[in-house]
Structure formats: C-alpha cells, structure tokens
C-alpha cells in the first residue's frame, strides 16, 4: 500500500505486511525512499537518520487515521530529530489533513484535536 503523504513531500513510502509461517513473526514493514538515487528499502536505524525515521513514522500514522476512530491524536516530541525543513513540511501536511473536507477529522461528528508538545 502506497502512502500518499510521502508523495506530497516528494518521497516514496509503502507499507507491506510481512508474513511468516510462524504467525508470531508477522510484522508491518515500512519501506521508504528519500532520494531519487536510492532504492525503496525498509526503514531502519542503520541506514536512515533520526529525522527520516520520525518523518516516516508520522506519515505512516497519518495514513492510518482514516481506519481508526479516535477522539484525539497525541504524539509527543513529533519533531524529534527532524530538521526545520522537514518539520515545516510535516506540520503543513498535518494541518492540511486535519482541515481537509471528507477526512476522518471532518466528516464525522466527533471533534478532533491535534496536540503538539
């Protein structure tokens, strides 16, 4: 499944379910590509910076928000490791998503709040 939020930031992101004969070893893999010259690879702490991992995590969570009902969403230290450019870009995506018509925040009767700590 491709993540549209990655493409909004001119990156590539996908999520896939990695199955194993042992059900306890099933996992979700987040694949990312931040530079055109790189291949799409699984997010990891050896290859990706702290900022890239933070951007990937928040964009993954944003991609999930239409699948789960919640009265609010709270992520502490969301900008941890991000440079100022990525911090602004991600914040803009969060605001656009939260205020966009026909999204989980707008189409339901519940009010949603984003807390930035």
Wavefront OBJ file of the C-alpha trace (Angstrom):
o trace
v 0.000 0.000 0.000
v 1.498 3.329 -1.045
v 1.421 6.309 1.281
v 0.162 9.465 -0.443
v 1.667 11.644 2.264
v 5.158 10.586 1.187
v 4.455 11.621 -2.387
v 3.206 15.012 -1.144
v 6.716 15.529 0.254
v 8.368 14.252 -2.967
v 9.406 10.973 -1.351
v 8.194 7.397 -1.743
v 6.693 5.302 1.030
v 4.970 1.936 1.135
v 3.668 -0.333 3.853
v 3.500 -4.073 3.488
v 2.566 -6.998 5.654
v 5.461 -9.424 6.018
v 4.096 -12.909 6.638
v 5.924 -15.855 8.136
v 4.844 -19.468 8.649
v 5.048 -18.622 12.369
v 2.195 -16.154 12.914
v 4.038 -14.607 15.868
v 6.677 -13.338 13.413
v 4.253 -11.425 11.163
v 5.073 -7.723 11.025
v 4.391 -4.484 9.223
v 7.300 -3.213 7.133
v 7.599 0.473 6.255
v 9.568 0.952 3.028
v 10.900 4.408 2.198
v 12.872 6.278 -0.417
v 14.035 9.811 0.369
v 16.388 10.399 -2.566
v 15.848 9.612 -6.268
v 19.159 7.728 -6.469
v 18.243 5.292 -3.669
v 16.188 2.109 -3.890
v 12.995 1.661 -1.884
v 14.191 -0.027 1.337
v 12.794 -0.949 4.722
v 13.024 1.800 7.317
v 15.843 1.048 9.756
v 18.132 2.835 12.171
v 21.328 1.830 10.346
v 20.520 3.471 7.018
v 18.096 6.278 7.902
v 18.656 9.335 10.045
v 16.576 10.079 13.116
v 14.734 12.768 11.162
v 13.929 10.365 8.319
v 12.618 7.803 10.798
v 10.496 10.468 12.506
v 9.060 11.718 9.199
v 8.305 8.130 8.173
v 6.590 7.335 11.455
v 4.315 10.375 11.451
v 3.392 9.923 7.787
v 2.596 6.256 8.483
v 0.364 7.294 11.385
v -1.343 9.904 9.205
v -2.011 7.213 6.619
v -3.734 5.110 9.288
v -6.015 7.828 10.617
v -8.956 7.055 8.324
v -9.004 3.457 9.561
v -9.353 4.183 13.281
v -11.819 6.318 15.211
v -10.280 8.348 17.966
v -11.475 11.494 19.770
v -7.949 12.905 19.640
v -4.454 12.069 18.489
v -1.382 12.761 20.579
v 2.218 12.255 19.573
v 4.885 13.536 21.926
v 8.043 15.138 20.529
v 6.885 14.672 16.954
v 9.736 16.802 15.633
v 12.462 14.782 17.374
v 15.422 14.528 15.016
v 13.758 16.487 12.199
v 15.466 19.383 10.534
v 13.499 22.635 10.259
v 12.575 21.976 6.614
v 11.010 18.572 7.310
v 9.393 19.895 10.476
v 7.576 22.592 8.473
v 6.632 20.196 5.683
v 5.189 17.578 8.059
v 3.355 20.209 10.106
v 1.815 21.572 6.889
v 0.649 18.055 5.918
v -0.870 17.507 9.360
v -2.775 20.795 9.178
v -3.903 20.124 5.587
v -5.111 16.655 6.517
v -6.892 17.820 9.660
v -8.772 20.583 7.835
v -9.417 18.872 4.510
v -13.025 18.040 3.607
v -14.042 14.379 3.565
v -11.410 13.137 6.002
v -11.861 11.337 9.301
v -11.447 14.640 11.170
v -14.135 16.480 9.205
v -16.808 14.010 8.058
v -17.595 12.564 11.485
v -19.497 14.410 14.162
v -16.620 13.994 16.597
v -14.259 16.890 17.039
v -10.599 16.115 16.661
v -7.721 17.910 18.274
v -4.040 17.684 17.485
v -1.663 18.380 20.340
v 1.875 19.471 19.603
v 4.017 19.145 22.703
l 1 2 3 4 5 6 7 8 9 10 11 12 13 14 15 16 17 18 19 20 21 22 23 24 25 26 27 28 29 30 31 32 33 34 35 36 37 38 39 40 41 42 43 44 45 46 47 48 49 50 51 52 53 54 55 56 57 58 59 60 61 62 63 64 65 66 67 68 69 70 71 72 73 74 75 76 77 78 79 80 81 82 83 84 85 86 87 88 89 90 91 92 93 94 95 96 97 98 99 100 101 102 103 104 105 106 107 108 109 110 111 112 113 114 115 116 117
